Each structure stands twice: as C-alpha cells, then as structure tokens.
Amino acid sequence: MNEQTVFIAAAPDAVWSALHDPQVLKKAIPGCEEVSRKGPTLFQVKAAVEIAFFRRVVNGTLRLDDEVPGQKMRMEANLRERAKGLVNVTLLPENGGTRVRYTITADVRINIAGLGDFVINRAAQKLGGQFFETIGSEVTKVA
C-alpha cells in the first residue's frame, strides 16, 4: 500500500466534482462500460477487468465514504463480494492546482488463474494511476 501522487492543474473543488460525476468516472475507470448513480455517493459500475491474461466483464458498486468535501474521501469498489478495492484520496491545493495523494489496496477473495497478491496489487496500482491521469485530463478540459 504505497502512497502515490499526481498533480492536476485544476482547483481541488473541480477535482472533487469530477470524482462524483458518473460521466467522468465512466471515462476514468479503466475498461468501464457503464456507470449509473444509485445515491449521492453510490454508483453501479459495469467494467471489463483485465489483469495479466485474465479478462472478465463484471458488475459492481463504487461507494464514496469518509468524505471531507474538497479534501479527502475513501473510494470503495466491490465486485459481488469477490473482490474489493479501497482507495484513500487526499486533495491538497498546490500552485493553483491540486496535488492528489492516494493509496490503493486490493483484496481479491477468489483465485484468479493463480495470480498472486503481488501481481494483483501491482495491477491495481497501474489502474489507479490511469484513473487519476484521466480525471486530470477531464478536469482540465473543463477548467
């Protein structure tokens, strides 16, 4: 669970809004096919998950918890109780933009073709990087 950072050239409030926007989330979640809002902080998600040679289209939920608006949150992705991803996100104002700090933890409760925790967590880190890069791209298009 290593902390990662990315700089986004937009204010924390704009990044915060993007993290709550189903259209932006659909673009940012790698392999995402659908995102629909089920509540203020709950989303239904359908995505093609690809880790090493394993690929499957899955349905799940994304819940945003422990929110301090414009500052921090926890994102929890659940795939039918078989896999869970937790992302702790902190937004820090920096040089007119936002420094996003995040940690990702993946918990897979099924054996995915013999892949170990190291490979799964490594893939989760890569997907997290792609997610926040896309959030940054989408926010700066609007800003």
C-alpha positions as CSV (number, residue, x, y, z in Angstrom):
1,M,0.0,0.0,0.0
2,N,2.4,2.7,-1.3
3,E,1.2,6.3,-1.5
4,Q,1.1,7.7,-5.0
5,T,0.7,11.3,-6.1
6,V,-0.4,13.1,-9.2
7,F,-0.7,16.8,-9.9
8,I,-3.8,18.1,-11.6
9,A,-3.9,21.6,-13.0
10,A,-7.3,22.4,-11.5
11,A,-8.6,23.5,-8.1
12,P,-9.5,20.9,-5.5
13,D,-13.2,21.7,-5.8
14,A,-13.1,20.9,-9.6
15,V,-11.3,17.6,-8.9
16,W,-13.8,16.8,-6.2
17,S,-16.7,17.4,-8.5
18,A,-15.1,15.1,-11.2
19,L,-14.8,12.3,-8.6
20,H,-18.6,12.5,-8.1
21,D,-19.6,12.8,-11.8
22,P,-20.8,9.5,-13.4
23,Q,-19.7,10.6,-16.9
24,V,-16.2,11.4,-15.8
25,L,-16.0,8.2,-13.7
26,K,-17.0,6.2,-16.7
27,K,-14.1,7.6,-18.7
28,A,-11.7,7.3,-15.9
29,I,-12.3,3.8,-14.7
30,P,-10.2,1.5,-17.0
31,G,-12.4,-0.8,-19.0
32,C,-15.6,0.8,-17.8
33,E,-18.7,0.3,-19.9
34,E,-21.4,1.8,-17.6
35,V,-21.7,4.0,-14.5
36,S,-25.1,4.9,-13.0
37,R,-25.7,6.9,-9.8
38,K,-27.7,4.9,-7.2
39,G,-27.4,7.5,-4.4
40,P,-25.3,10.7,-3.6
41,T,-22.2,8.6,-3.0
42,L,-23.1,5.2,-4.5
43,F,-22.6,4.2,-8.2
44,Q,-23.4,1.0,-10.1
45,V,-20.5,0.0,-12.4
46,K,-20.0,-2.4,-15.3
47,A,-16.4,-2.8,-16.4
48,A,-14.1,-5.2,-18.3
49,V,-11.4,-6.2,-15.7
50,E,-8.1,-7.2,-17.3
51,I,-5.2,-8.4,-15.1
52,A,-2.4,-10.2,-16.8
53,F,-4.1,-12.8,-19.0
54,F,-7.4,-12.8,-17.0
55,R,-10.3,-10.8,-18.5
56,R,-13.9,-10.6,-17.4
57,V,-16.8,-8.2,-17.6
58,V,-18.1,-7.6,-14.1
59,N,-20.8,-5.7,-12.3
60,G,-20.1,-3.9,-9.0
61,T,-20.5,-0.8,-6.9
62,L,-18.4,2.2,-6.2
63,R,-19.1,3.9,-2.9
64,L,-17.5,7.2,-1.7
65,D,-17.2,7.3,2.1
66,D,-15.4,9.2,4.9
67,E,-15.8,12.4,2.9
68,V,-14.5,15.8,3.9
69,P,-15.7,17.8,0.9
70,G,-12.9,19.2,-1.3
71,Q,-10.3,17.5,0.9
72,K,-10.5,13.7,1.3
73,M,-12.5,10.6,0.7
74,R,-12.3,6.8,0.6
75,M,-13.4,5.1,-2.6
76,E,-14.6,1.5,-2.2
77,A,-15.2,-0.7,-5.2
78,N,-16.9,-4.0,-4.7
79,L,-17.3,-6.8,-7.3
80,R,-20.0,-9.0,-6.0
81,E,-18.2,-9.6,-2.7
82,R,-15.4,-11.4,-4.6
83,A,-13.0,-8.5,-4.9
84,K,-12.7,-5.2,-3.2
85,G,-10.5,-2.2,-3.9
86,L,-10.0,0.6,-1.4
87,V,-8.6,4.0,-2.5
88,N,-7.9,6.6,0.2
89,V,-7.7,10.0,-1.6
90,T,-6.5,13.4,-0.3
91,L,-6.7,16.6,-2.3
92,L,-4.2,19.3,-1.5
93,P,-4.1,22.8,-3.0
94,E,-0.7,23.3,-4.7
95,N,0.5,26.0,-7.1
96,G,-3.0,26.9,-8.4
97,G,-3.9,23.2,-8.9
98,T,-4.3,20.1,-6.8
99,R,-1.8,17.5,-5.5
100,V,-3.8,14.2,-5.3
101,R,-2.3,11.7,-2.8
102,Y,-3.8,8.2,-2.9
103,T,-3.2,4.7,-1.6
104,I,-4.7,1.7,-3.2
105,T,-5.4,-1.7,-1.5
106,A,-6.8,-4.6,-3.5
107,D,-8.5,-7.6,-1.7
108,V,-9.4,-10.5,-4.1
109,R,-11.2,-13.3,-2.4
110,I,-11.0,-15.7,-5.4
111,N,-8.1,-17.3,-7.1
112,I,-7.7,-15.5,-10.5
113,A,-5.9,-18.2,-12.5
114,G,-3.2,-18.5,-9.9
115,L,-2.2,-14.8,-9.8
116,G,-0.7,-13.8,-6.5
117,D,-1.4,-10.8,-4.3
118,F,1.7,-9.1,-5.7
119,V,0.5,-9.2,-9.3
120,I,-3.0,-8.1,-8.3
121,N,-1.8,-5.2,-6.2
122,R,0.7,-4.1,-8.9
123,A,-2.2,-4.1,-11.4
124,A,-4.3,-2.1,-9.0
125,Q,-1.6,0.5,-8.7
126,K,-1.3,0.8,-12.5
127,L,-5.1,1.1,-12.9
128,G,-5.2,3.7,-10.2
129,G,-2.6,5.8,-12.0
130,Q,-4.6,5.5,-15.2
131,F,-7.7,6.5,-13.3
132,F,-6.2,9.7,-11.8
133,E,-4.5,10.7,-15.1
134,T,-7.9,10.5,-16.8
135,I,-9.5,12.5,-14.0
136,G,-6.9,15.2,-14.5
137,S,-7.4,15.2,-18.3
138,E,-11.2,15.5,-17.9
139,V,-11.0,18.3,-15.3
140,T,-8.5,20.4,-17.3
141,K,-10.7,20.1,-20.4
142,V,-13.4,22.0,-18.5
143,A,-11.2,24.4,-16.5
